[in-house]
Amino acid sequence: PVITKERNSFLWKLSSFDLRCLANDVSAQALVDMVHLFVVRFQSTELTRSDDFRLVVGRSIIACLLNPDIKARRELLSSFLNSNSSDSPLSILDMLWRLLHSDFEGIGGRYWIVVIVEAMLALATSEERGLVDALCILAHSNEDVCQTLFECVIPATWRLQSNASRARLAQAAETLLSRSYHSQFLLCSPAADKSTMNTPRAFLNAILQLRPVPVLDINLLVTVAEKYNAWFEVLSLLEKQYQCAPERPLGSQSLSAMRHCYRHLSEDSIWMSLARTSCSLAKSRRAIQLDNCAFLTRAADAYIDLVELAESPGSKIEPPDFEMDVWEERWVETQRQLCQLEVVSEFANTSADHKLQLECAWRSQDWGKVRALCSSSGLLVPGESGDATVKLSETLLAVADGKLTEVENLHAQSAQLCLYKWQLLPQLSSGSPVHASLFHFFHRLVEVRESGQIMVETSNHADGRTLPDLKNLLNAWRGRLPNDYEPMTLWDEILSWRTTMYSAIQKTFHWSEPNQLATLHDRPWTAIRLAKTARKQGLRNVSLRLLSKASEKSTMNVLDAYLQLREQIIAYSNPDSEQERQGGLNLVNTTNLSFFDQSQRSELFRLKAVFLGSLGNRSKANQAFCHSVQICPSHSRAWVDWGNLCAVLGSVAEQQADKMSGGSTQRDKASTYKKVAQYLAQAIGCYLEAIRIDTHEWARLNIAKCLWMLSRDGSPGVLASTFENRGSLLPSWVWLPWLPQLLSGLYRPEGSGLKQLLSMVARSYPQAIYYPLR
């Protein structure tokens, strides 16, 4: 005969049929009926008096409460509700407490909320039985209806309870949320809708409807958010808990938990806005506001001033720990954005931040330290628990050590960790930026794998004293870059690793000729591109520092030297500092132009003209623009900037003419207005010539300026004549977006210069002219 322990084990495993991928009701029906039969038989025996066996039977009943057979489901539900030790019926509080303590592992991958809804509706009176039965059928057939009923029944029950009963139910809810079987929804097929299967998140949505909001364990909420993709629900609960007690320890803990969640979601702007409103010092709010508005240098200085102010002797400021943590966290992040590797590394060593030490170590190519950190106790636990960042660092170490057999294995593990993390992120339609950060991580994974292939190829060629062909890979890396608006830390992570690979290539083939070695890497271009991104993001000092380091570490060809020089010159273009602009002009004047080709010399003269114009020397700027287009007449950017200068000169001349006193002669005024027309005509000619050379959209935008200048034309018609002569050289399709303005201009004095353009467009695109005139 079967002993009691074996019977319990058999029934326990049998009730887990849904966990064994038999989630389809049709395929699982036979097993459901078998479990139902066993449960009914066992309940009629004396074995049910055993607590262990009662627990097994209770789990089996729960596993069968999604039975499509309504009669069998009601029989099991009645057995579950009447299985208490006393003869009195269960109260709604006791029944809900029992449900929250039930074992849903057998149906953990399904929407078990319907079990709670049906059990609570079963307590209705006999007069309401017909309506209740209909609602139960609807709840089993549609998850949305069931969720609505759940969000109505639970708050109604919560309002009827005392504070002690609410505390008891809150503890039961924590017990239910802490169960490990909730993650079964991740095992659903890709075709299934995981949003309806994610019962922990549905459960939290109902808790959000409770008034007053229950106080749940904060660490548990953070864990639920991370494991079950309940970020927004947990954040809403944390916000409500913080609003109830902002000054108490609970409020501080809620604020720290919100910071953790927002950081995982890459919502830095939201978190900084929340931190700014939570800080007590006005200087703290100012520093965070500067940081949020991307004034990184000023923000970093403000954080340092706050720390010095708090630590100065005799200071009366005693900021809370939360506020000081914000200073430290944001100061480190601003230094990372400013590419201050040495400063961040020093702080990491001082604070014993292992992850930050690991990042600084591989960026500085200190592989001995990376090896020691990866095997240290501080990073061993995160690595074993599935931290993709630590696993990626181990992959980088394997590439650097030449352990190419381990690269593929570590790369596959990192990719799996990232895919698992992707499952636990909000939907793409939510607008959360966390998906972009994960895409960036995948970008790094792709290049690390390619780096392993490079190491294999370079090792094979080095043994034979031959040079590999890496042009295709270098071109692919040039085209595969982050967006210009993405933070500098993302750019630095990608390009720093590329620089590490280029250094390894240079070290492997150091015996080759310099010209041949230069074709195997792209180190100068990489440094220049990083500096260009820093300049475009307003970090001119960072750009200049990166360019100076690039010139110290490697030799470069003429093209790279020109690109570096151009970036240095543009980085000096600071509108707030005349001294820096003068420094940029001096750099142009002291440059030997004999090494560069025509287009490069033309660009340098254009930059010289721009600096001269910004310093107020417009006459010399006009001459520099003239030299620029004479050297390279096809330089479209020079024509546009020259047109801008002529437009400014025309505006200045017109202001001078308007300010002339009544004592000035009519001839002087006419001469001044004639000079205005000449400047504007020259500007129109420059703009249209730029469009003729390059019909790119940025050049065609200046047509609007040309049409506005035509309205300033006088009786000689100089502007209209210039517009007509230059405009006829452009393709007809250029004028299609501007047909309404051209047609309306026929009734104004400048209309004589528009007839030829309109006739040219009519010959090429007659319908475009016809439809506006119908």
KOLLO-949907 format. One record per residue (C-alpha): x, y, z. Coordinates in steps of 0.1 Angstrom, whole numbers, always signed. Each point is the difference from the previous one (the first is absolute). Layout:
% KOLLO-949907
> X; Y; Z
...
***
This chain:
% KOLLO-949907
> +0; +0; +0
> +10; +36; -6
> +12; +17; +32
> -12; +35; +10
> +32; +18; -10
> -1; -16; -35
> -37; +9; -4
> +7; +36; +10
> +29; +2; -25
> -20; -15; -28
> -29; +25; +5
> +24; +29; +4
> +17; -7; -33
> -33; -8; -17
> -14; +34; +9
> +29; +17; -17
> -12; -10; -35
> -2; +36; -11
> +36; +5; +8
> +9; -28; -23
> -10; +20; -31
> -35; -14; -2
> -16; +34; +1
> -25; -8; -28
> -34; -7; +15
> -8; -27; -25
> +32; -20; +4
> -1; +4; +38
> -36; -10; +4
> +6; -37; +6
> +26; +8; +27
> -23; +26; +16
> -27; -26; +3
> +24; -25; +15
> +12; +24; +26
> -36; +10; +7
> -9; -37; +5
> +29; -6; +24
> -7; +31; +20
> -37; -9; +5
> +9; -35; +10
> +27; +11; +25
> -22; +25; +16
> -25; -27; +9
> +27; -19; +19
> +15; +4; +34
> +33; +12; -15
> -13; +35; -3
> +4; +5; +37
> +38; +1; -5
> +13; +36; -4
> +26; -11; -26
> -26; -18; -21
> -25; +29; +4
> +27; +23; -15
> +5; -24; -29
> -37; -2; -6
> -3; +38; +2
> +26; +4; -26
> -17; -25; -23
> -33; +18; +4
> +16; +33; -10
> +16; -17; -30
> -35; -12; -12
> -18; +33; +6
> +6; +10; -36
> -18; -31; -12
> -23; +8; -30
> -27; -23; +15
> -21; +24; +20
> -16; -27; +22
> +33; -15; +10
> +15; +35; +6
> -29; +9; +23
> +3; -33; +19
> +37; +6; +6
> -5; +36; +10
> -26; -10; +25
> +24; -26; +14
> +27; +26; +3
> -22; +25; +18
> -14; -26; +24
> +34; -16; +9
> +5; +19; +32
> +4; -17; +33
> -30; +17; +16
> -36; -5; -9
> -8; +37; -5
> +2; +14; -35
> +30; +20; -11
> -3; +38; +2
> +11; +20; -29
> +32; +10; +18
> +9; -35; +8
> -8; -12; -35
> +21; +28; -16
> +28; -8; +25
> -1; -36; -10
> +0; +8; -37
> +30; +22; +4
> +19; -28; +18
> -10; -26; -26
> +25; -18; -22
> -6; +10; -36
> +31; -18; -14
> -21; -24; -20
> -15; +29; -19
> +28; +25; +4
> +3; +5; -37
> -37; +9; -5
> -23; +28; +11
> -7; -13; +35
> -17; +33; +10
> -32; -16; -12
> +2; -25; +28
> -1; +28; +26
> -28; +18; -18
> -22; -31; -2
> +7; -9; +37
> -10; +34; +12
> -31; +1; -22
> -10; -34; +14
> -8; +17; +34
> -29; +18; -16
> -35; -7; +13
> -23; -24; -17
> -22; +28; -14
> +30; +12; -21
> +11; -35; -11
> -11; +5; -36
> +19; +32; -5
> +31; -15; +18
> +0; -30; -23
> -1; +21; -30
> +29; +22; +12
> +20; -31; +8
> -4; -13; -35
> +10; +34; -14
> +30; +2; +22
> +12; -34; -12
> -5; +9; -37
> +16; +35; +0
> +30; +13; +19
> -10; +36; -3
> -34; -6; +16
> +17; -21; +27
> +25; +28; +8
> -28; +26; +2
> -20; -22; +24
> +32; -6; +21
> +7; +37; +2
> -36; +6; +12
> -3; -29; +25
> +33; +4; +17
> -4; +38; +9
> -35; -6; +11
> +12; -28; +24
> +29; +22; +11
> -23; +29; +10
> -20; -22; +23
> +30; -12; +21
> +15; +15; +31
> +36; +12; +2
> +11; -32; +16
> -17; -21; -27
> +16; +21; -27
> +34; -5; +15
> -6; -38; +0
> -11; +1; -37
> +30; +21; -9
> +23; -27; +15
> -19; -27; -19
> +5; +20; -32
> +37; +3; +6
> +1; -38; +5
> -17; -6; -33
> +22; +24; -19
> +31; -16; +14
> -7; -34; -15
> +24; -11; -27
> -24; -17; -23
> -13; +34; -14
> +28; +0; -26
> -17; -28; -19
> -16; +25; -23
> +34; +5; -16
> -2; -36; -12
> -31; +7; -21
> +3; -4; -38
> +11; +31; -19
> -35; +2; -16
> -16; +4; +34
> -8; +34; +14
> +22; +3; +31
> -18; +31; +11
> -31; -20; +9
> +20; -29; +15
> +21; +22; +23
> -22; -5; +31
> +24; +17; +25
> -4; +32; -20
> -38; -4; -1
> +0; -6; +37
> +19; +32; +6
> -24; +19; -22
> -28; -10; +24
> +21; +10; +30
> +4; +35; -15
> -38; +4; +2
> -1; -5; +38
> -6; +29; +23
> +19; +5; +22
> +29; -15; -19
> +16; -29; +19
> +36; +3; +10
> +19; -29; -16
> +36; -9; +5
> +21; +22; -22
> +27; -26; -8
> -28; -24; -10
> -15; +26; -23
> +34; +7; -17
> +5; -37; -5
> -35; -4; -15
> +7; +29; -24
> +32; -16; -12
> -12; -36; -3
> -35; +5; -13
> +2; +31; -21
> -22; +20; +24
> +21; +32; -1
> -28; +25; -4
> -23; -17; +25
> +27; -1; +26
> +10; +36; -7
> -36; +11; +6
> -1; -19; +33
> +33; +15; +11
> -12; +35; -9
> -31; -4; +21
> +20; -13; +29
> +24; +29; -3
> -29; +25; -1
> -14; -15; +32
> +32; +3; +20
> +26; +22; -18
> +19; +9; +32
> +0; -34; +16
> +26; -28; -6
> -27; -17; -22
> +0; +31; -22
> +38; -1; -4
> -1; -37; -7
> -27; +5; -26
> +21; +28; -16
> +30; -22; -2
> -21; -28; -16
> -14; +24; -26
> +36; +10; -8
> +9; -37; -5
> -30; -5; -23
> +5; +31; -21
> +37; -8; -4
> -9; -35; -13
> -25; +16; -24
> +27; +26; -11
> -24; +28; +9
> +27; +24; +12
> -20; +31; -7
> -30; -11; +20
> +22; -11; +29
> +19; +32; +1
> -32; +20; +0
> -13; -21; +29
> +33; +4; +18
> +0; +38; -5
> -34; +3; +16
> +11; -22; +29
> +32; +19; +8
> -1; +25; +29
> +28; +23; -12
> -5; +26; -27
> +35; -6; -13
> -7; -37; -3
> -30; +8; -21
> +20; +24; -22
> +27; -26; -6
> -25; -27; -9
> -17; +24; -24
> +33; +8; -17
> +6; -37; -3
> -34; -7; -14
> +5; +28; -26
> +33; -16; -11
> +22; +28; +13
> +24; -27; +12
> +31; +20; +8
> -19; +25; +21
> -20; -28; +17
> +32; -18; +9
> +14; +31; +15
> -32; +6; +19
> +1; -35; +15
> +36; +5; +11
> -9; +34; +16
> -29; -17; +19
> +23; -27; +14
> +26; +25; +11
> -26; +21; +16
> -14; -29; +20
> +34; -12; +11
> +15; +34; +8
> +6; +6; +38
> -26; +20; +17
> -26; -6; -27
> -36; +2; +12
> -13; -20; -30
> -9; -36; +9
> -15; -16; -32
> -17; -33; +4
> +17; -32; -12
> -23; -2; -30
> +11; +34; -12
> +37; -8; +3
> -5; -32; -18
> -15; +19; -29
> +30; +24; -1
> +24; -30; -1
> -20; -19; -26
> -6; +29; -24
> +36; +13; +4
> +14; -34; -11
> -25; -1; -29
> +10; +35; -12
> +37; -9; +2
> -7; -31; -21
> -19; +22; -25
> +30; +24; -1
> +23; -30; -7
> +21; +6; +31
> +13; -36; +3
> +27; +8; +25
> -23; +19; +23
> -26; -28; -1
> +26; -27; +5
> +14; +18; +31
> -35; +3; +15
> -7; -37; -7
> +32; -10; +18
> -8; +22; +29
> -36; -11; +4
> +7; -36; -8
> -27; -1; -26
> +8; -32; -18
> -22; +5; -31
> +15; +34; -5
> +35; -13; +5
> -7; -27; -26
> -12; +25; -26
> +30; +23; +6
> +24; -29; -1
> -10; -14; -34
> -1; +36; -15
> +35; +6; +12
> +10; -35; -13
> +11; -11; +35
> -8; -37; -7
> +17; -12; +32
> -24; +21; +21
> -29; -12; -21
> +10; -36; +6
> +3; +6; +38
> -34; +18; +1
> -19; -27; -19
> +12; -26; +25
> -6; +22; +31
> -28; -7; +24
> -16; +34; -7
> -7; -9; -37
> -3; -38; +3
> -35; +1; +14
> -13; +25; -27
> +16; -20; -27
> -15; -33; +12
> -34; +16; +4
> -2; +11; -36
> +15; +35; -2
> +6; +6; -37
> +25; +28; +6
> +23; -23; +20
> -3; -28; -26
> +9; +24; -28
> +31; +11; +19
> +10; -36; +2
> -5; -3; -37
> +23; +31; -6
> +26; -16; +23
> -2; -33; -21
> +6; +20; -32
> +29; +19; +15
> +16; -32; +14
> -4; -17; -34
> -22; -27; +15
> -21; -1; -32
> -17; -33; +8
> -16; +16; +30
> -12; +31; -19
> -29; -17; -17
> -12; -17; +32
> +1; +32; +20
> -15; +20; -29
> -29; -25; -2
> -6; +3; +38
> +0; +38; -2
> -24; -1; -28
> -24; -23; +18
> +1; +22; +31
> -9; +30; -21
> -28; -18; -17
> -14; -10; +34
> +2; +36; +11
> -18; +10; -31
> -29; -21; +10
> -3; +18; +32
> -1; +35; -15
> -31; +22; -7
> -15; -2; -35
> +17; +21; -27
> -32; +20; -3
> +5; +13; +36
> +27; +24; -12
> +25; -12; +26
> +36; +7; -10
> +12; -32; +16
> -3; -19; -33
> +26; +24; -15
> +25; -8; +27
> -5; -37; -6
> +4; +5; -37
> +33; +17; +8
> +10; -30; +20
> -8; -23; -29
> +21; +24; -22
> +30; -6; +24
> -6; -38; -2
> +1; +0; -37
> +33; +19; -1
> +15; -22; +27
> -7; -31; -20
> +15; +17; -31
> +30; +8; +21
> +5; -36; +8
> -1; -8; -37
> +26; +28; -6
> +23; -15; +27
> -2; -34; -18
> +8; +15; -34
> +28; +22; +13
> +15; -30; +19
> +0; -21; -32
> +16; +27; -21
> +26; +9; +26
> +13; -35; +1
> +5; +2; -38
> +14; +35; +1
> -28; +12; -23
> -25; +28; +3
> -38; -6; +3
> -26; +19; -20
> -22; +18; +25
> -14; +27; -23
> -35; -14; +0
> -2; -2; +37
> +14; +35; +5
> -26; +14; -24
> -27; -19; +18
> +11; +14; +33
> +1; +35; -14
> -36; -3; -11
> -12; -17; +32
> -1; +28; +25
> -23; +13; +27
> -23; +29; -7
> +15; +35; +4
> -24; +9; +28
> +7; -31; +21
> +21; +6; +32
> +37; +2; -2
> +4; -31; +23
> -16; -22; -28
> +24; +15; -26
> +29; -5; +23
> -8; -36; +8
> -1; -9; -37
> +30; +20; -12
> +21; -8; +30
> -2; -37; -8
> +8; +6; -36
> +31; +20; +11
> +10; -31; +21
> -3; -22; -31
> +20; +24; -21
> +27; +1; +26
> +2; -38; +0
> +2; +0; -38
> +28; +25; +1
> +19; -20; +26
> -4; -33; -20
> +12; +15; -33
> +26; +25; +14
> +26; -15; -24
> -19; +12; -31
> +6; +34; -18
> -19; +30; +15
> -19; +6; -32
> -12; -36; -2
> -7; -1; +38
> -22; +31; -4
> -24; -20; -23
> -6; -26; +27
> -16; +23; +25
> -22; +31; +3
> +12; +15; +32
> +4; +36; -10
> -34; +2; -17
> -16; -16; +31
> +15; +26; +23
> -10; +28; -23
> -36; -13; -3
> -3; -2; +38
> +12; +36; +2
> -24; +11; -26
> -29; -15; +19
> +11; +17; +32
> +1; +34; -19
> -35; -5; -14
> -13; -7; +35
> +15; +33; +12
> +31; -15; +18
> +27; +20; -17
> +25; -5; +27
> -5; -37; -2
> +5; +1; -37
> +32; +19; +2
> +14; -24; +27
> -8; -30; -21
> +16; +15; -31
> +32; +8; +19
> +2; -36; +13
> -6; -13; -35
> +29; +20; -14
> +24; -13; +27
> -8; -37; -3
> +2; -7; -37
> +12; +12; -34
> -26; +8; -26
> -2; +7; -38
> -9; +33; -16
> -37; -6; +0
> -1; -8; +37
> +22; +29; +8
> -23; +23; -19
> -31; -14; +18
> +17; +4; +34
> +11; +36; -9
> -35; +9; -11
> -16; -14; +32
> +25; +20; +21
> -8; +32; -19
> -38; -5; +3
> +3; -9; +37
> +14; +35; +6
> -31; +16; -14
> -15; +10; +33
> -25; +28; -4
> +4; +10; +37
> +38; +4; -1
> +18; +24; -24
> +33; -13; +12
> -8; -35; -11
> -11; +12; -34
> +32; +19; -4
> +19; -32; +9
> -19; -18; -28
> +9; +27; -25
> +37; -1; +11
> -1; -38; -5
> -12; +4; -36
> +25; +27; -8
> +29; -21; +13
> -9; -31; -20
> +21; -11; -29
> -25; -4; -28
> +24; -16; -25
> -8; -35; +11
> -37; +2; -7
> -20; -2; -32
> -23; +26; -14
> -32; -9; +18
> +19; -2; +33
> +17; +34; -5
> -34; +15; -10
> -16; -13; +32
> +28; +15; +21
> -4; +34; -17
> -37; -3; +7
> +6; -6; +37
> +24; +29; +0
> -27; +22; -15
> -25; -12; +26
> +23; +9; +29
> +8; +34; -16
> -37; +7; -3
> -7; -10; +36
> +28; +23; +12
> -16; +30; -19
> +26; +2; -29
> -26; -5; -28
> +21; +15; -28
> +28; -25; +5
> -26; -27; +4
> -14; +9; -34
> +34; -3; -15
> +6; -34; +17
> -33; -13; -14
> +11; +12; -34
> +32; -19; +3
> -19; -31; +11
> -22; -1; -31
> +28; +9; -23
> +21; -30; +13
> -30; -24; -3
> -31; +14; -18
> -19; -32; +8
> +1; +5; +37
> -37; +5; +8
> +5; +7; +37
> +22; +30; -8
> -26; +15; -23
> -27; -3; +26
> +21; +16; +27
> +10; +27; -24
> -36; +7; -7
> -7; +2; +38
> +28; +26; +3
> -14; +20; -29
> -34; +0; +15
> +14; +13; +33
> +19; +27; -19
> -32; +10; -18
> -19; +2; +33
> +27; +21; +16
> +0; +24; -30
> -38; +3; +0
> +1; +9; +37
> +26; +26; -7
> -22; +14; -28
> -30; +2; +23
> +20; +18; +26
> +12; +28; -23
> -11; +34; +12
> -21; +24; -20
> +31; +20; -9
> +13; -29; -22
> -4; +6; -37
> -23; -21; -21
> +31; -12; -20
> +15; -14; +32
> -31; -19; +9
> -4; -13; -35
> +37; -12; +0
> -6; -18; +33
> -31; -17; -12
> +18; -10; -32
> +27; -16; +22
> -27; -19; +19
> -14; -13; -33
> +35; -11; -11
> +6; -19; +32
> -34; -17; -2
> +5; -9; -36
> +33; -15; +8
> -16; -20; +28
> -27; -13; -24
> +27; -10; -25
> +19; -19; +27
> -30; -19; +13
> -11; -10; -35
> +35; -10; -10
> +2; -22; +30
> -32; -17; -10
> +13; -5; -36
> +31; -17; +14
> -18; -21; +26
> -38; -4; +0
> +0; -14; +35
> -29; +11; +22
> +22; +21; +23
> +10; +22; -30
> -36; +2; -14
> -13; +14; +33
> +17; +33; -10
> -26; +5; -28
> -23; +15; +26
> +27; +27; +8
> +3; +7; -37
> -38; +5; -4
> +0; +23; +30
> +29; +20; -15
> -19; +5; -32
> -26; +21; +19
> +28; +25; +8
> +7; +6; -37
> +0; +36; -13
> -9; +15; -33
> +31; -11; -19
> -10; -37; +7
> +35; -11; +8
> -12; -28; +24
> -26; -12; -25
> +25; -2; -28
> +25; -19; +22
> -27; -24; +11
> -12; -6; -35
> +35; -6; -15
> +12; -22; +29
> -33; -18; +5
> -3; -11; -36
> +32; -21; +5
> -17; -22; +26
> -20; -32; -7
> -37; +7; -4
> -10; -24; +29
> +18; +23; +25
> -28; +26; -4
> -30; -24; +5
> -4; +6; +38
> +2; +37; -6
> -26; +4; -27
> -26; +18; +22
> +26; +26; +9
> +11; +4; -36
> -36; +3; -14
> -9; +26; +27
> +31; +20; -9
> -12; +6; -35
> -22; +28; +14
> +29; +18; +17
> +28; +20; -15
> +24; -30; +0
> -24; -19; -23
> +20; +8; -31
> +28; -22; +13
> -23; -29; +7
> -16; -5; -34
> +29; -19; -16
> +2; -23; +30
> -37; -8; -1
> +1; -6; -37
> +29; -24; +5
> -19; -19; +27
> -31; -1; -22
> +18; -16; -28
> +14; -28; +23
> -30; -3; +24
> -31; +15; -16
> -24; -16; +25
> +18; +15; +29
> -7; +35; -15
> -35; -8; -12
> -16; -13; +32
> +7; +31; +22
> -15; +22; -28
> -32; -20; -6
***
